[in-house]
Structures are given as C-alpha cells and as structure tokens.
C-alpha cells in the first residue's frame, strides 16, 4: 500500500476512526489503531480479535496483537522514531489523545479532511456494494406498502421495515430508521413512537441498509388514504425541486452549492417558502453522512465515483412533512440514480 497520500506530508499517521480503519484495512473495532509510516502499515489490536483480524485485514498490513499498554508503547516508539504525525482530530477525543500520547509534545497535523476527501471517491467495487444496499431498501419499501393498516404505530412500521431489510440480505441498518406519521413528519429527524396510523395521514419513511460495510439511504413519503389539496401541492413542489436539482446534475452541473440553490429556489418560489430547512444532500459510503456536502455553503465539486443524496423537503409544523430522497452516483461523467422506487405520490 502506498502511504504517501495518507501521510499528507507527515512522517507517520495514527488512524483511529472506525470509518478510516475499515476503509484502509477492511476491519474495524473500537480498540484498534492503524499506524502508518512511509515504509510500513501496522494494524494493532488486542487478543480478543486475534482470530477475526487475521482473516479480515488486508494483506498490506502487519498485524500486531498487543495489550493496551503494548499498543500505547508501540505508538509512542514510532512517533519518537519518525517525527511528525498525522492525527484524525475529528475522531480523537481528549481522553483517547491522552491515552495514546501522554505528555509527548507532538509535531501533529490534522489529516481528517484528507481522509474524508479520499473516501469520498469510491471505487467501482464500493459503488457496487452501495447499489446492492440500495436495492434492499427499494424492496423493503415495496413490501411495507402492502402492510400499512389503520392502527399500526410508527414503532411497528419501523420494526416491519427493518425485518424486511434483514430478509433482503441487509447486515443491519445504516442509521436509526425514521417512521413518522402526520404532524410528526414535520420533524425531519423524528423519533418513531406510539402514534397510531389513521386515514389521511402522511407516512414518512427514511431508512437505509448496511451491507458489507457500506450504507444506503432512502426516503419516501406516502399518504394513507386520500391526501388533502395542500399535501398534494406541497408534494408536487418537493418533487419538482428534486427533479430540478437532478436535471442540473444530468446536464453536467457539478457544483454541490448550485444543486442546493436550484432545489431550494423551487421551494422558495412556491407557497412553502422557508419550509425546506435542511441541506439538499450528503455523501454516503462507509458512513451514512460523509463528503461531499450539498448545501448552501458547500465548496465541494461532484466528481466521478462520488455517491450522494438529493433530498429536498417541506415541513409544516402541526400538519405534515414531505421528503423525497434519491441516492445518486457519477460514473464516467454520467449521473446515475441508484434507487428504483417511483417518486410520484403514493396513496395506500
């Protein structure tokens, strides 16, 4: 493994975040540390993981099975020998820093952004895993539509979705599944509770699968029974906003900020001005939220290999919320929408 890009000009690097551990080695767990130098890559872990790590970690790594004290001694010896050190400031808590480095005066550099940028461009193999994970959510969504009945609670529909995901081959959920009915859907990150489903409710479902270390992300908002005129109008605005952003990207647009501006402009030119109260989207990979960021302040440009969401919404307190989310990637200069579920209004 060529460590030059990872070292970012440092003599060595100490990798601790679960996402970077998995990305670099193919295996992560809470006590592991990766140590990179210009000539070698080390994976340090404790004896509890000795069997698992030998079969999971990539062959580029020298695996060291150490006690916690031996891990600390090894890290400090490398730093003393090598000099300047790259550290993931975004992941490193003060407690972990003190545990690993003690009172050593480090010549340290933050490499969090460099690793995030590196991970933002996926290989064909990574994209294939994300597509598989997204196929699972498409299937789970299709399955759950036929099981929505009056009186079910948000928690029960959430559990149903997660069972369908498991049946489709998901190894877990990519994040805490959101199922919100009616007025609860006006909270973009609602927590599913005991609210019971009744006729006329909207049902917002935001969920993802985890498959071989990679995530998918998917949101649809359906109506249980005949929707109101206001709901239909808001839904059409959200769908128009998403289509406008996707059309920009399909026509070669690559500014994450501009994609957000276009979608937000559609909502703000409607009766629902100011009711789209989050960013347009985010990267998806080993983590459910990673680079790039599609937002009003983003400086990111979207390039081949990136996988990201486009998910505008409208949220009316005390009434309803609507979000439509697609997962997209750019392959050989061409935009691909990964999810396959219909985005026209669903009435069940």
C-alpha positions in Angstrom: 0.0 0.0 0.0 1.3 3.4 -1.0 1.0 5.6 2.1 2.1 8.9 0.7 -1.4 10.3 0.2 -2.4 9.1 3.6 0.5 10.7 5.4 -0.2 14.1 4.0 3.4 15.2 4.3 3.9 13.7 7.8 6.4 11.0 8.7 3.7 8.8 10.2 0.0 8.7 10.9 -2.2 7.3 13.7 -5.6 6.2 12.4 -8.4 5.7 15.0 -11.8 6.4 13.4 -14.0 3.3 12.6 -14.6 4.6 9.1 -11.0 5.1 8.2 -10.0 1.8 9.9 -12.5 -0.1 7.8 -11.7 1.9 4.6 -7.9 1.2 4.9 -7.9 -2.3 6.3 -11.3 -3.9 5.8 -11.8 -4.4 9.5 -12.7 -2.1 12.4 -13.3 -2.4 16.1 -13.2 0.1 18.9 -9.7 -0.8 20.4 -7.8 -0.9 17.1 -5.2 1.5 15.9 -3.6 1.7 12.5 -0.1 3.1 12.4 1.3 4.2 9.0 4.8 5.1 8.1 6.5 5.7 4.8 7.6 2.1 4.6 5.0 0.0 6.6 1.4 -0.3 7.7 0.6 -1.7 11.1 -2.8 -2.9 12.4 -2.7 -3.0 16.2 -5.4 -4.7 18.2 -6.0 -6.8 21.3 -6.1 -10.6 21.7 -10.0 -10.6 21.7 -9.8 -10.0 17.9 -6.8 -12.2 17.0 -8.7 -14.8 15.0 -11.1 -12.3 13.3 -8.4 -9.8 12.3 -6.1 -12.4 10.7 -8.8 -13.3 8.1 -10.3 -9.8 7.7 -7.4 -7.3 7.5 -5.9 -6.6 4.1 -2.6 -8.3 3.3 -0.8 -4.9 3.1 -0.9 -4.7 6.9 1.5 -6.1 9.5 -0.9 -7.3 12.3 0.3 -6.8 15.9 -1.7 -8.5 18.7 -1.0 -6.4 21.7 -2.3 -5.5 25.2 -3.5 -1.9 25.6 -0.2 -0.9 27.2 1.8 -2.5 24.3 -0.3 -0.6 21.8 0.5 2.7 23.5 4.2 1.8 23.8 4.3 0.9 20.1 2.6 4.1 19.0 4.9 6.2 21.1 8.0 4.4 19.9 7.0 5.0 16.2 6.4 8.7 16.9 9.7 9.1 18.7 11.5 7.5 15.7 9.6 9.0 12.8 8.8 12.6 13.9 5.8 14.5 12.6 2.5 12.7 12.9 -0.9 12.8 11.2 -3.9 12.6 13.6 -7.6 12.4 12.9 -8.7 15.4 15.0 -12.4 14.8 14.1 -12.3 11.4 15.8 -9.7 11.9 18.5 -11.3 12.6 21.9 -9.2 14.3 24.6 -9.3 11.0 26.6 -8.0 9.0 23.7 -5.3 11.6 22.9 -4.0 11.5 26.4 -4.2 7.7 26.5 -2.1 7.3 23.3 0.3 10.2 23.5 0.5 11.1 27.2 2.7 14.2 27.7 4.5 13.8 24.4 4.9 17.2 22.6 3.6 16.2 19.2 4.5 17.7 15.9 1.0 16.9 14.8 -1.2 17.7 11.7 -4.9 17.1 11.3 -5.5 14.6 8.5 -9.3 14.2 9.0 -10.2 16.2 5.8 -7.6 14.4 3.7 -9.0 11.0 4.6 -12.6 12.2 4.1 -11.8 13.5 0.6 -10.0 10.3 -0.2 -13.1 8.2 0.9 -15.5 10.5 -1.0 -14.4 9.0 -4.3 -15.5 5.4 -4.4 -14.0 2.5 -6.4 -16.3 0.5 -8.7 -16.4 -2.2 -6.1 -17.5 0.3 -3.4 -20.2 1.7 -5.6 -21.5 -1.8 -6.4 -21.8 -2.6 -2.7 -23.8 0.7 -2.2 -26.1 -0.2 -5.1 -26.7 -3.6 -3.5 -27.6 -1.9 -0.2 -29.9 0.5 -2.0 -31.7 -2.4 -3.8 -32.5 -3.8 -0.4 -34.3 -0.6 0.7 -36.2 -0.4 -2.6 -37.5 -4.0 -1.9 -38.3 -3.3 1.7 -40.2 -0.2 0.8 -42.3 -2.0 -1.8 -43.0 -4.8 0.7 -44.1 -2.5 3.5 -46.6 -0.6 1.4 -48.9 -3.6 1.3 -48.8 -4.0 5.1 -49.9 -0.5 6.2 -53.1 -0.7 8.1 -55.0 1.7 10.3 -54.0 1.5 14.0 -50.4 0.4 13.4 -47.9 2.6 15.3 -44.8 4.3 14.0 -42.7 1.8 16.0 -44.5 -1.2 14.5 -43.9 0.1 10.9 -40.3 0.8 11.8 -39.9 -2.8 13.0 -41.6 -4.1 9.9 -39.3 -2.2 7.6 -36.2 -3.5 9.5 -37.5 -7.1 9.2 -37.9 -6.7 5.5 -34.4 -5.3 5.2 -33.0 -8.3 7.0 -35.0 -10.6 4.8 -33.5 -8.8 1.8 -29.9 -9.6 3.0 -29.0 -6.4 4.9 -26.5 -6.9 7.7 -28.1 -4.1 9.7 -29.5 -0.7 9.4 -27.3 2.2 8.2 -28.8 4.5 10.8 -31.8 4.7 13.2 -34.8 4.2 11.0 -37.3 7.1 10.9 -41.0 6.4 10.5 -43.3 9.4 11.2 -47.0 9.8 10.7 -48.9 13.0 10.0 -47.8 16.0 12.1 -44.7 14.1 13.4 -43.3 14.0 9.8 -42.9 17.8 10.2 -39.8 17.0 12.3 -37.0 16.0 9.7 -35.3 13.7 12.3 -38.4 12.5 14.1 -38.1 9.6 16.6 -40.6 6.8 15.9 -43.1 6.4 18.7 -46.6 5.1 19.6 -48.5 7.5 17.3 -51.1 5.3 15.5 -51.8 5.5 11.8 -55.2 6.9 10.7 -56.8 7.8 7.4 -55.4 10.9 5.8 -52.0 10.7 7.5 -48.8 11.0 5.6 -46.2 8.3 6.3 -42.6 9.4 6.1 -40.1 6.6 5.9 -36.3 7.3 6.0 -34.1 4.3 6.3 -31.0 2.6 5.0 -29.3 -0.8 4.8 -25.8 -1.7 5.8 -24.2 -4.3 3.5 -20.5 -5.4 3.7 -19.6 -2.2 5.5 -21.4 0.2 3.1 -24.6 2.2 3.6 -27.7 3.1 1.6 -30.1 5.9 2.2 -33.7 6.3 1.1 -36.8 8.4 1.9 -40.3 8.3 0.6 -43.5 10.0 1.9 -46.8 8.3 1.1 -50.3 9.1 2.0 -52.6 6.7 3.9 -55.9 7.5 2.3 -56.8 10.4 0.1 -54.4 13.4 0.6 -55.5 16.9 1.1 -55.2 19.5 -1.6 -52.4 21.2 0.4 -50.5 18.0 0.8 -50.7 17.3 -3.0 -49.5 20.8 -3.7 -46.5 20.5 -1.3 -45.6 17.1 -2.7 -45.5 18.4 -6.2 -43.2 21.2 -5.1 -40.8 18.8 -3.4 -40.7 16.5 -6.4 -40.2 19.5 -8.7 -37.3 20.7 -6.5 -35.7 17.3 -6.6 -36.2 16.9 -10.4 -34.7 20.4 -11.0 -31.5 19.5 -9.0 -31.2 16.2 -10.7 -31.6 17.8 -14.1 -28.8 20.2 -13.3 -26.5 17.3 -12.5 -27.6 15.3 -15.5 -26.7 18.2 -17.7 -23.2 18.3 -16.4 -23.5 20.6 -13.4 -21.0 19.7 -10.7 -21.3 22.4 -8.0 -22.8 21.0 -4.8 -23.8 24.5 -3.7 -25.5 25.2 -7.0 -27.5 22.0 -6.8 -28.8 23.1 -3.4 -29.6 26.6 -4.7 -31.6 25.2 -7.5 -33.7 22.9 -5.4 -34.2 25.5 -2.6 -35.2 28.1 -5.2 -38.1 25.9 -6.4 -39.4 25.6 -2.8 -38.9 29.3 -2.1 -40.8 30.3 -5.2 -43.8 28.3 -4.0 -46.3 28.9 -1.2 -43.9 26.9 1.0 -41.0 29.4 1.1 -38.6 28.8 4.0 -40.1 25.3 4.8 -37.1 23.4 3.3 -35.0 23.6 6.5 -32.1 21.3 5.9 -29.3 20.7 3.3 -30.1 19.2 0.0 -27.9 16.1 0.5 -24.7 14.4 1.6 -22.2 11.8 0.6 -22.9 8.1 1.5 -20.4 5.3 1.9 -19.0 3.6 4.9 -20.7 6.3 7.0 -24.2 7.5 6.3 -23.1 11.1 6.3 -19.7 11.8 4.7 -18.2 14.0 2.0 -19.4 15.6 -0.3 -21.9 18.1 1.2 -24.7 19.5 -0.9 -25.6 22.7 1.0 -25.8 26.5 0.7 -22.2 26.9 2.0 -20.6 23.9 0.3 -17.4 24.3 -1.8 -17.5 20.7 -3.0 -17.5 19.7 -6.6 -19.1 16.4 -7.5 -16.9 14.1 -9.4 -16.8 10.5 -10.8 -17.0 7.9 -8.0 -18.9 10.1 -5.6 -22.2 8.7 -4.1 -24.6 11.3 -2.6 -28.2 12.0 -1.8 -30.6 14.6 -3.2 -33.4 15.0 -0.7 -35.4 18.2 -0.6 -38.4 18.6 1.8 -41.2 20.7 3.0 -42.2 20.7 6.7 -45.3 22.3 8.1 -45.5 22.2 11.9 -48.6 20.6 13.3 -49.6 19.4 9.8 -47.3 17.2 7.8 -43.8 16.8 6.4 -42.6 15.6 3.0 -39.2 14.4 1.9 -38.2 12.6 -1.3 -34.7 11.2 -1.3 -32.7 9.6 -4.1 -29.2 8.2 -4.0 -27.0 9.1 -6.9 -23.6 8.5 -8.3 -21.5 9.8 -11.1 -19.9 7.2 -13.4 -17.7 8.1 -16.3 -19.1 11.6 -16.3 -22.7 10.4 -16.3 -25.2 10.7 -13.5 -26.9 7.5 -12.3 -30.0 7.5 -10.0 -29.5 4.3 -7.9 -32.9 3.9 -6.3 -35.6 2.5 -8.4 -38.8 3.2 -6.5 -41.4 5.5 -8.0 -41.3 9.1 -6.8 -44.8 10.1 -7.8 -47.3 10.4 -4.9 -48.2 7.1 -3.3 -51.7 6.7 -1.9 -52.2 3.5 0.1 
